[in-house]
Amino acid sequence: MPSRTTIWFRDASVIIFALYVVVSIAMVPWSNLKVEDPAPNTCPNGCPPSINFPEDKYHHYDDSLIFDWNPVSVTYHIEIRDVETAELVYEVNLTNFNSTTSPRLQVGNYSSKIFYTGIVGTNLLDEVTTEEGESELIIDSDVHQLNSSSKITLDWDKVKVYYTLQIREYPSTEGDTDISIIHEATNLTDTLYEYSNFIEGNEYTWSVFAHDELGFNSEASSQNDLRIGTTKFLAFMLFNDWQVPFLLLGVMMVIALQAGVFLAREEKDD
């Protein structure tokens, strides 16, 4: 018959192993396992912000919620030309960068233009048909005199982007387009926004779109369904995060292992 010390050592080893399994499962980044649809890169009016939280048909148990989305990118087109010949000596398209350096150029005079081409997914230059329209997109221009062979570095201020978030009542009938906006937050510079006046038991839809300081808007994100304080709120509160059910499973494993060890010891004692 094993000694009491051996039994306690065996039981402690089982408990430590079970706790190790529970902690390991809890530390797994389950949120990274979520498969996200690839962000679109071609949109007629600029691609909308992609949604992080809450996802569509989310059940929430409180009257306060933080909305989270990804920032949109903006694009630029840069041209450097020889003043005398009008030859294009450097051209580049950039996304989210506000600085660029040309290759080494020969002695001479050069002109540079920096065009704003819009929120990523569209190209405003493609829509321009007149010189007046093109000039509206020029956010910086300059003339550079090179007395020796050298490079030209251009820097400019980024075009600022703001966001508008709209929360609507849930449509009473499918296909209903006349939906009241119960809250609209405009000119947001952050991609997080907290709203705390939801009514328990109601359903809502929400969306967000971007607009830049030059007056161009992106497309709006899809309307996501949001359900507040439903009768299932407790289950969704507990199981909305993947790690919680696994933690409960780990606890049950500890109890089952302890029960098995206890029963085995009882049988030997008999």
GUBA-91667 format. One record per residue (C-alpha): residue in three letters; y, z, x; residue number from 1. Coordinates in Angstrom, 3 decimals, padded with zeros to 6 digits. Layout:
<nodes>
('Ala' (Y Z X) NUM)
...
</nodes>
This chain:
<nodes>
('Met' (000.000 000.000 000.000) 1)
('Pro' (003.364 -000.967 001.551) 2)
('Ser' (005.730 001.861 002.452) 3)
('Arg' (008.860 002.597 000.457) 4)
('Thr' (010.980 001.275 003.361) 5)
('Thr' (009.103 -002.020 003.301) 6)
('Ile' (009.552 -002.327 -000.463) 7)
('Trp' (013.291 -001.651 -000.254) 8)
('Phe' (013.649 -004.119 002.606) 9)
('Arg' (011.798 -006.774 000.608) 10)
('Asp' (013.901 -006.149 -002.498) 11)
('Ala' (017.138 -006.231 -000.501) 12)
('Ser' (016.137 -009.537 001.115) 13)
('Val' (015.480 -011.092 -002.299) 14)
('Ile' (018.848 -009.867 -003.627) 15)
('Ile' (020.745 -011.130 -000.567) 16)
('Phe' (019.063 -014.533 -000.809) 17)
('Ala' (019.846 -014.820 -004.509) 18)
('Leu' (023.488 -013.837 -003.946) 19)
('Tyr' (023.699 -016.411 -001.145) 20)
('Val' (022.522 -019.099 -003.583) 21)
('Val' (025.087 -018.010 -006.191) 22)
('Val' (027.985 -017.971 -003.705) 23)
('Ser' (026.965 -021.330 -002.235) 24)
('Ile' (026.929 -022.925 -005.671) 25)
('Ala' (030.312 -021.384 -006.503) 26)
('Met' (031.904 -022.765 -003.332) 27)
('Val' (030.798 -026.349 -003.948) 28)
('Pro' (033.877 -028.524 -004.767) 29)
('Trp' (032.568 -029.628 -008.131) 30)
('Ser' (035.899 -031.154 -009.079) 31)
('Asn' (035.446 -033.713 -006.319) 32)
('Leu' (032.338 -035.012 -008.076) 33)
('Lys' (034.433 -036.372 -010.931) 34)
('Val' (034.343 -040.158 -010.875) 35)
('Glu' (037.814 -041.563 -011.357) 36)
('Asp' (038.603 -045.063 -012.482) 37)
('Pro' (040.315 -047.094 -009.772) 38)
('Ala' (044.076 -047.233 -010.206) 39)
('Pro' (045.313 -050.654 -011.372) 40)
('Asn' (047.330 -052.630 -008.843) 41)
('Thr' (048.662 -055.391 -011.095) 42)
('Cys' (050.798 -054.487 -014.104) 43)
('Pro' (053.491 -056.647 -015.729) 44)
('Asn' (056.056 -053.821 -015.795) 45)
('Gly' (054.805 -051.538 -013.034) 46)
('Cys' (051.621 -049.504 -013.144) 47)
('Pro' (051.710 -046.150 -014.983) 48)
('Pro' (051.117 -042.781 -013.336) 49)
('Ser' (047.424 -041.880 -013.226) 50)
('Ile' (046.496 -038.662 -015.040) 51)
('Asn' (044.971 -035.671 -013.254) 52)
('Phe' (044.988 -033.041 -016.007) 53)
('Pro' (044.380 -032.570 -018.850) 54)
('Glu' (041.875 -035.329 -019.364) 55)
('Asp' (041.356 -037.071 -022.694) 56)
('Lys' (039.924 -034.925 -025.528) 57)
('Tyr' (040.625 -031.728 -023.607) 58)
('His' (040.160 -028.451 -025.528) 59)
('His' (042.686 -025.773 -024.570) 60)
('Tyr' (042.521 -022.108 -025.558) 61)
('Asp' (046.188 -021.138 -025.058) 62)
('Asp' (049.604 -022.272 -026.288) 63)
('Ser' (050.754 -023.029 -022.720) 64)
('Leu' (049.503 -025.876 -020.541) 65)
('Ile' (050.497 -027.501 -017.228) 66)
('Phe' (050.389 -031.307 -017.214) 67)
('Asp' (049.564 -032.974 -013.908) 68)
('Trp' (049.724 -036.626 -012.860) 69)
('Asn' (049.916 -038.675 -009.658) 70)
('Pro' (053.230 -040.114 -008.428) 71)
('Val' (053.801 -043.845 -008.617) 72)
('Ser' (054.592 -045.926 -005.536) 73)
('Val' (057.585 -048.198 -005.044) 74)
('Thr' (057.696 -051.423 -003.037) 75)
('Tyr' (060.200 -053.254 -000.844) 76)
('His' (060.553 -056.722 000.666) 77)
('Ile' (062.370 -057.106 003.997) 78)
('Glu' (063.767 -060.298 005.513) 79)
('Ile' (065.514 -060.927 008.849) 80)
('Arg' (067.028 -064.362 009.454) 81)
('Asp' (068.777 -066.131 012.297) 82)
('Val' (072.419 -066.445 011.219) 83)
('Glu' (072.976 -069.855 012.824) 84)
('Thr' (069.777 -071.586 011.678) 85)
('Ala' (068.870 -069.467 008.605) 86)
('Glu' (065.339 -069.341 010.023) 87)
('Leu' (063.235 -066.484 008.715) 88)
('Val' (062.179 -064.584 011.844) 89)
('Tyr' (060.700 -061.465 010.239) 90)
('Glu' (059.320 -060.740 006.775) 91)
('Val' (057.276 -057.824 005.472) 92)
('Asn' (056.310 -056.124 002.199) 93)
('Leu' (056.174 -052.327 002.240) 94)
('Thr' (054.944 -049.669 -000.174) 95)
('Asn' (056.554 -046.210 -000.067) 96)
('Phe' (057.907 -046.778 003.466) 97)
('Asn' (061.653 -046.804 004.099) 98)
('Ser' (061.659 -047.941 007.712) 99)
('Thr' (060.430 -050.980 009.624) 100)
('Thr' (060.838 -052.533 013.073) 101)
('Ser' (060.815 -056.252 013.802) 102)
('Pro' (059.042 -057.847 016.744) 103)
('Arg' (061.140 -058.550 019.846) 104)
('Leu' (063.800 -061.148 019.050) 105)
('Gln' (065.822 -063.449 021.286) 106)
('Val' (069.543 -063.063 021.998) 107)
('Gly' (071.595 -064.033 018.959) 108)
('Asn' (072.962 -062.956 015.617) 109)
('Tyr' (070.670 -061.962 012.774) 110)
('Ser' (071.108 -060.894 009.176) 111)
('Ser' (068.815 -058.466 007.369) 112)
('Lys' (068.215 -057.896 003.656) 113)
('Ile' (066.157 -055.173 002.035) 114)
('Phe' (064.991 -055.997 -001.495) 115)
('Tyr' (063.656 -053.481 -003.971) 116)
('Thr' (060.649 -055.120 -005.628) 117)
('Gly' (059.838 -052.431 -008.166) 118)
('Ile' (057.190 -049.891 -009.037) 119)
('Val' (053.831 -050.838 -007.571) 120)
('Gly' (051.925 -053.367 -009.664) 121)
('Thr' (054.828 -055.734 -010.246) 122)
('Asn' (057.154 -057.824 -008.081) 123)
('Leu' (060.710 -058.090 -009.355) 124)
('Leu' (061.503 -060.893 -006.898) 125)
('Asp' (058.995 -063.113 -008.677) 126)
('Glu' (061.049 -062.743 -011.856) 127)
('Val' (064.385 -063.619 -010.231) 128)
('Thr' (065.634 -067.170 -010.836) 129)
('Thr' (069.294 -066.886 -009.775) 130)
('Glu' (071.181 -065.669 -006.739) 131)
('Glu' (072.984 -063.158 -008.958) 132)
('Gly' (069.685 -061.689 -010.043) 133)
('Glu' (068.448 -061.579 -006.472) 134)
('Ser' (071.566 -059.755 -005.304) 135)
('Glu' (070.918 -056.985 -007.837) 136)
('Leu' (067.689 -056.183 -006.005) 137)
('Ile' (069.289 -055.968 -002.552) 138)
('Ile' (069.597 -052.280 -001.709) 139)
('Asp' (070.833 -052.824 001.852) 140)
('Ser' (072.002 -055.675 004.079) 141)
('Asp' (073.476 -055.925 007.568) 142)
('Val' (074.307 -058.226 010.482) 143)
('His' (072.860 -057.530 013.927) 144)
('Gln' (074.175 -058.902 017.205) 145)
('Leu' (071.623 -058.875 020.017) 146)
('Asn' (073.060 -059.258 023.519) 147)
('Ser' (069.617 -058.998 025.026) 148)
('Ser' (066.094 -059.591 023.787) 149)
('Ser' (065.190 -056.559 021.666) 150)
('Lys' (063.780 -055.329 018.360) 151)
('Ile' (065.672 -054.541 015.157) 152)
('Thr' (064.885 -051.299 013.335) 153)
('Leu' (065.862 -050.956 009.681) 154)
('Asp' (066.097 -047.711 007.729) 155)
('Trp' (067.171 -047.213 004.138) 156)
('Asp' (067.216 -044.584 001.406) 157)
('Lys' (064.166 -044.547 -000.812) 158)
('Val' (064.658 -045.562 -004.425) 159)
('Lys' (064.286 -042.385 -006.472) 160)
('Val' (061.640 -042.233 -009.186) 161)
('Tyr' (061.719 -040.018 -012.261) 162)
('Tyr' (059.161 -039.342 -014.979) 163)
('Thr' (059.260 -038.958 -018.744) 164)
('Leu' (056.528 -037.013 -020.519) 165)
('Gln' (056.051 -037.343 -024.267) 166)
('Ile' (053.951 -035.089 -026.491) 167)
('Arg' (053.191 -036.418 -029.965) 168)
('Glu' (051.490 -035.245 -033.106) 169)
('Tyr' (047.941 -036.496 -033.447) 170)
('Pro' (047.838 -039.599 -035.705) 171)
('Ser' (046.661 -038.777 -039.205) 172)
('Thr' (044.918 -042.124 -039.581) 173)
('Glu' (043.375 -044.454 -037.032) 174)
('Gly' (045.804 -047.121 -035.910) 175)
('Asp' (048.861 -045.181 -037.103) 176)
('Thr' (051.789 -046.162 -034.883) 177)
('Asp' (054.490 -044.078 -036.581) 178)
('Ile' (053.804 -040.850 -034.691) 179)
('Ser' (056.448 -038.167 -034.284) 180)
('Ile' (057.379 -037.058 -030.765) 181)
('Ile' (057.479 -033.257 -030.834) 182)
('His' (058.633 -032.870 -027.244) 183)
('Glu' (060.049 -035.184 -024.586) 184)
('Ala' (060.836 -034.145 -021.013) 185)
('Thr' (062.990 -036.675 -019.153) 186)
('Asn' (064.175 -037.215 -015.586) 187)
('Leu' (061.362 -035.151 -014.100) 188)
('Thr' (061.196 -035.329 -010.313) 189)
('Asp' (057.957 -033.334 -010.018) 190)
('Thr' (054.519 -034.469 -011.175) 191)
('Leu' (053.791 -031.119 -012.812) 192)
('Tyr' (055.229 -029.975 -016.118) 193)
('Glu' (054.484 -026.888 -018.210) 194)
('Tyr' (054.834 -026.836 -021.979) 195)
('Ser' (054.279 -023.631 -023.937) 196)
('Asn' (055.031 -024.245 -027.616) 197)
('Phe' (051.741 -025.612 -028.869) 198)
('Ile' (050.533 -024.507 -032.301) 199)
('Glu' (047.008 -023.113 -032.402) 200)
('Gly' (044.566 -025.313 -034.278) 201)
('Asn' (046.630 -028.509 -033.931) 202)
('Glu' (045.799 -031.698 -032.090) 203)
('Tyr' (048.231 -033.700 -029.997) 204)
('Thr' (048.459 -036.804 -027.850) 205)
('Trp' (050.504 -037.149 -024.683) 206)
('Ser' (051.522 -039.767 -022.152) 207)
('Val' (053.829 -040.178 -019.170) 208)
('Phe' (055.707 -043.083 -017.628) 209)
('Ala' (057.934 -043.559 -014.581) 210)
('His' (061.437 -045.000 -014.257) 211)
('Asp' (063.466 -045.580 -011.120) 212)
('Glu' (067.149 -045.033 -010.417) 213)
('Leu' (067.846 -048.765 -010.813) 214)
('Gly' (066.742 -048.685 -014.444) 215)
('Phe' (063.253 -050.214 -014.224) 216)
('Asn' (060.415 -048.549 -016.152) 217)
('Ser' (056.696 -048.508 -015.529) 218)
('Glu' (054.123 -048.920 -018.255) 219)
('Ala' (053.121 -045.706 -020.032) 220)
('Ser' (049.809 -044.026 -019.378) 221)
('Ser' (047.180 -044.129 -022.103) 222)
('Gln' (047.561 -041.659 -024.979) 223)
('Asn' (045.344 -038.677 -024.170) 224)
('Asp' (044.009 -036.469 -026.950) 225)
('Leu' (044.666 -032.728 -026.613) 226)
('Arg' (043.176 -030.038 -028.863) 227)
('Ile' (044.650 -026.553 -028.941) 228)
('Gly' (042.853 -023.316 -029.914) 229)
('Thr' (039.924 -024.835 -031.815) 230)
('Thr' (036.982 -022.706 -032.962) 231)
('Lys' (035.112 -023.813 -029.855) 232)
('Phe' (037.828 -022.570 -027.507) 233)
('Leu' (035.673 -019.832 -025.937) 234)
('Ala' (032.882 -022.216 -024.990) 235)
('Phe' (035.309 -024.699 -023.518) 236)
('Met' (037.149 -021.939 -021.693) 237)
('Leu' (033.902 -020.793 -020.084) 238)
('Phe' (032.254 -024.105 -019.407) 239)
('Asn' (035.157 -026.414 -018.693) 240)
('Asp' (034.627 -025.701 -014.980) 241)
('Trp' (031.262 -026.771 -013.680) 242)
('Gln' (030.819 -023.796 -011.357) 243)
('Val' (030.795 -021.208 -014.160) 244)
('Pro' (027.461 -022.183 -015.770) 245)
('Phe' (025.937 -022.393 -012.308) 246)
('Leu' (027.179 -018.877 -011.574) 247)
('Leu' (025.574 -017.662 -014.794) 248)
('Leu' (022.369 -019.419 -013.780) 249)
('Gly' (022.495 -017.674 -010.413) 250)
('Val' (022.923 -014.268 -012.075) 251)
('Met' (019.917 -014.953 -014.305) 252)
('Met' (017.938 -015.928 -011.198) 253)
('Val' (018.768 -012.559 -009.609) 254)
('Ile' (017.650 -010.707 -012.732) 255)
('Ala' (014.437 -012.750 -012.969) 256)
('Leu' (013.601 -012.230 -009.297) 257)
('Gln' (014.216 -008.495 -009.546) 258)
('Ala' (012.089 -008.286 -012.685) 259)
('Gly' (009.276 -010.176 -010.960) 260)
('Val' (009.389 -007.897 -007.920) 261)
('Phe' (009.416 -004.803 -010.134) 262)
('Leu' (006.460 -005.987 -012.227) 263)
('Ala' (004.463 -006.921 -009.130) 264)
('Arg' (005.067 -003.464 -007.651) 265)
('Glu' (004.044 -001.800 -010.909) 266)
('Glu' (000.783 -003.745 -010.980) 267)
('Lys' (-000.066 -002.628 -007.437) 268)
('Asp' (000.757 000.970 -008.282) 269)
('Asp' (-001.676 000.805 -011.225) 270)
</nodes>
